[in-house]
Amino acid sequence: MLAINKYYLYDESHKPVAVQIPISDFEHLEEIIENYGLSRLMDETRTDERLSGESALAYYKAFKNEMES
């Protein structure tokens, strides 16, 4: 299990209201979440049609142009 250094913040009533973690722990958590999402996406699209390198590049360029306009 991942060890995370946590710092709890309390309100005037001594109720915990937030947690702070070091940026290095946050970045590590971000990487884990992104890898999990990518893994799920790869599993979901495993049976989808595959494009050749040339077709994939053309698709990417068309998609990029559409997003920029």
Distance bins in CASP14 RR format, pairs under 12 A and 6 or more apart:
PFRMAT RR
TARGET T0000
AUTHOR 0000-0000-0000
RMODE 2
METHOD distances of the structure
MODEL  1
1 32 0 0 0 0 0 1 0 0 0 0 0
2 21 0 0 0 0 0 1 0 0 0 0 0
2 24 0 0 0 0 0 1 0 0 0 0 0
2 25 0 0 0 0 1 0 0 0 0 0 0
2 26 0 0 0 0 0 1 0 0 0 0 0
2 28 1 0 0 1 0 0 0 0 0 0 0
2 29 1 0 0 1 0 0 0 0 0 0 0
2 31 0 0 0 0 0 1 0 0 0 0 0
2 32 1 0 0 1 0 0 0 0 0 0 0
2 33 0 0 0 0 0 1 0 0 0 0 0
3 21 0 0 0 0 0 1 0 0 0 0 0
3 22 0 0 0 0 0 1 0 0 0 0 0
3 24 0 0 0 0 0 1 0 0 0 0 0
3 25 0 0 0 0 1 0 0 0 0 0 0
3 28 0 0 0 0 0 1 0 0 0 0 0
3 29 0 0 0 0 0 1 0 0 0 0 0
4 19 0 0 0 0 1 0 0 0 0 0 0
4 20 0 0 0 0 0 1 0 0 0 0 0
4 21 1 0 1 0 0 0 0 0 0 0 0
4 22 0 0 0 0 1 0 0 0 0 0 0
4 24 0 0 0 0 0 1 0 0 0 0 0
4 25 1 0 1 0 0 0 0 0 0 0 0
4 26 0 0 0 0 1 0 0 0 0 0 0
4 27 0 0 0 0 0 1 0 0 0 0 0
4 28 0 0 0 0 1 0 0 0 0 0 0
4 29 1 0 0 1 0 0 0 0 0 0 0
4 32 0 0 0 0 0 1 0 0 0 0 0
5 19 0 0 0 0 0 1 0 0 0 0 0
5 20 0 0 0 0 1 0 0 0 0 0 0
5 21 1 0 0 1 0 0 0 0 0 0 0
5 22 1 0 1 0 0 0 0 0 0 0 0
5 23 0 0 0 0 0 1 0 0 0 0 0
5 24 0 0 0 0 1 0 0 0 0 0 0
5 25 1 0 0 1 0 0 0 0 0 0 0
5 26 0 0 0 0 0 1 0 0 0 0 0
5 28 0 0 0 0 0 1 0 0 0 0 0
5 29 0 0 0 0 0 1 0 0 0 0 0
6 16 0 0 0 0 0 1 0 0 0 0 0
6 18 0 0 0 0 0 1 0 0 0 0 0
6 19 1 0 1 0 0 0 0 0 0 0 0
6 20 1 0 0 1 0 0 0 0 0 0 0
6 21 1 0 1 0 0 0 0 0 0 0 0
6 22 0 0 0 0 1 0 0 0 0 0 0
6 25 0 0 0 0 1 0 0 0 0 0 0
6 26 0 0 0 0 0 1 0 0 0 0 0
6 29 0 0 0 0 0 1 0 0 0 0 0
7 16 0 0 0 0 0 1 0 0 0 0 0
7 18 0 0 0 0 1 0 0 0 0 0 0
7 19 1 0 0 1 0 0 0 0 0 0 0
7 20 1 0 1 0 0 0 0 0 0 0 0
7 21 1 0 0 1 0 0 0 0 0 0 0
7 22 0 0 0 0 1 0 0 0 0 0 0
7 25 0 0 0 0 0 1 0 0 0 0 0
8 14 0 0 0 0 0 1 0 0 0 0 0
8 15 0 0 0 0 0 1 0 0 0 0 0
8 16 1 0 1 0 0 0 0 0 0 0 0
8 17 0 0 0 0 1 0 0 0 0 0 0
8 18 1 0 0 1 0 0 0 0 0 0 0
8 19 1 0 1 0 0 0 0 0 0 0 0
8 20 0 0 0 0 1 0 0 0 0 0 0
8 21 0 0 0 0 0 1 0 0 0 0 0
9 15 0 0 0 0 0 1 0 0 0 0 0
9 16 1 0 0 1 0 0 0 0 0 0 0
9 17 1 0 1 0 0 0 0 0 0 0 0
9 18 1 0 1 0 0 0 0 0 0 0 0
9 19 1 0 0 1 0 0 0 0 0 0 0
9 20 1 0 0 1 0 0 0 0 0 0 0
9 21 0 0 0 0 0 1 0 0 0 0 0
10 16 1 0 1 0 0 0 0 0 0 0 0
10 17 1 0 0 1 0 0 0 0 0 0 0
10 18 0 0 0 0 1 0 0 0 0 0 0
10 19 0 0 0 0 0 1 0 0 0 0 0
10 20 0 0 0 0 0 1 0 0 0 0 0
11 17 1 0 1 0 0 0 0 0 0 0 0
11 18 0 0 0 0 1 0 0 0 0 0 0
19 25 0 0 0 0 0 1 0 0 0 0 0
19 26 0 0 0 0 0 1 0 0 0 0 0
19 29 0 0 0 0 0 1 0 0 0 0 0
20 26 0 0 0 0 1 0 0 0 0 0 0
21 27 0 0 0 0 0 1 0 0 0 0 0
21 28 0 0 0 0 1 0 0 0 0 0 0
21 29 1 0 0 1 0 0 0 0 0 0 0
21 30 0 0 0 0 0 1 0 0 0 0 0
22 28 0 0 0 0 1 0 0 0 0 0 0
22 29 0 0 0 0 0 1 0 0 0 0 0
23 29 0 0 0 0 0 1 0 0 0 0 0
23 30 0 0 0 0 0 1 0 0 0 0 0
24 30 0 0 0 0 0 1 0 0 0 0 0
24 31 0 0 0 0 0 1 0 0 0 0 0
25 31 0 0 0 0 0 1 0 0 0 0 0
25 32 0 0 0 0 0 1 0 0 0 0 0
26 32 0 0 0 0 0 1 0 0 0 0 0
26 33 0 0 0 0 0 1 0 0 0 0 0
27 33 0 0 0 0 0 1 0 0 0 0 0
27 34 0 0 0 0 0 1 0 0 0 0 0
28 34 0 0 0 0 0 1 0 0 0 0 0
28 35 0 0 0 0 0 1 0 0 0 0 0
29 35 0 0 0 0 0 1 0 0 0 0 0
29 36 0 0 0 0 0 1 0 0 0 0 0
30 36 0 0 0 0 0 1 0 0 0 0 0
30 37 0 0 0 0 0 1 0 0 0 0 0
31 37 0 0 0 0 0 1 0 0 0 0 0
31 38 0 0 0 0 0 1 0 0 0 0 0
32 38 0 0 0 0 0 1 0 0 0 0 0
32 39 0 0 0 0 0 1 0 0 0 0 0
33 39 0 0 0 0 0 1 0 0 0 0 0
33 40 0 0 0 0 0 1 0 0 0 0 0
34 40 0 0 0 0 0 1 0 0 0 0 0
34 41 0 0 0 0 0 1 0 0 0 0 0
35 41 0 0 0 0 0 1 0 0 0 0 0
35 42 0 0 0 0 0 1 0 0 0 0 0
36 42 0 0 0 0 0 1 0 0 0 0 0
36 43 0 0 0 0 0 1 0 0 0 0 0
37 43 0 0 0 0 1 0 0 0 0 0 0
37 44 0 0 0 0 1 0 0 0 0 0 0
37 45 0 0 0 0 0 1 0 0 0 0 0
38 44 0 0 0 0 0 1 0 0 0 0 0
38 45 0 0 0 0 0 1 0 0 0 0 0
39 45 0 0 0 0 0 1 0 0 0 0 0
39 46 0 0 0 0 0 1 0 0 0 0 0
40 46 0 0 0 0 0 1 0 0 0 0 0
41 48 0 0 0 0 0 1 0 0 0 0 0
42 48 0 0 0 0 0 1 0 0 0 0 0
45 51 0 0 0 0 0 1 0 0 0 0 0
49 55 0 0 0 0 1 0 0 0 0 0 0
49 56 0 0 0 0 0 1 0 0 0 0 0
49 59 0 0 0 0 0 1 0 0 0 0 0
50 56 0 0 0 0 1 0 0 0 0 0 0
50 59 0 0 0 0 0 1 0 0 0 0 0
51 57 0 0 0 0 1 0 0 0 0 0 0
51 58 0 0 0 0 1 0 0 0 0 0 0
51 59 1 0 0 1 0 0 0 0 0 0 0
51 60 0 0 0 0 1 0 0 0 0 0 0
51 62 0 0 0 0 0 1 0 0 0 0 0
51 63 0 0 0 0 0 1 0 0 0 0 0
52 58 0 0 0 0 1 0 0 0 0 0 0
52 59 0 0 0 0 0 1 0 0 0 0 0
53 59 0 0 0 0 1 0 0 0 0 0 0
53 60 0 0 0 0 1 0 0 0 0 0 0
53 61 0 0 0 0 0 1 0 0 0 0 0
54 60 0 0 0 0 0 1 0 0 0 0 0
54 61 0 0 0 0 0 1 0 0 0 0 0
55 61 0 0 0 0 0 1 0 0 0 0 0
55 62 0 0 0 0 0 1 0 0 0 0 0
56 62 0 0 0 0 0 1 0 0 0 0 0
56 63 0 0 0 0 0 1 0 0 0 0 0
57 63 0 0 0 0 0 1 0 0 0 0 0
57 64 0 0 0 0 0 1 0 0 0 0 0
58 64 0 0 0 0 0 1 0 0 0 0 0
58 65 0 0 0 0 0 1 0 0 0 0 0
59 65 0 0 0 0 0 1 0 0 0 0 0
59 66 0 0 0 0 0 1 0 0 0 0 0
60 66 0 0 0 0 0 1 0 0 0 0 0
60 67 0 0 0 0 0 1 0 0 0 0 0
61 67 0 0 0 0 0 1 0 0 0 0 0
61 68 0 0 0 0 0 1 0 0 0 0 0
62 68 0 0 0 0 0 1 0 0 0 0 0
62 69 0 0 0 0 0 1 0 0 0 0 0
63 69 0 0 0 0 0 1 0 0 0 0 0
END
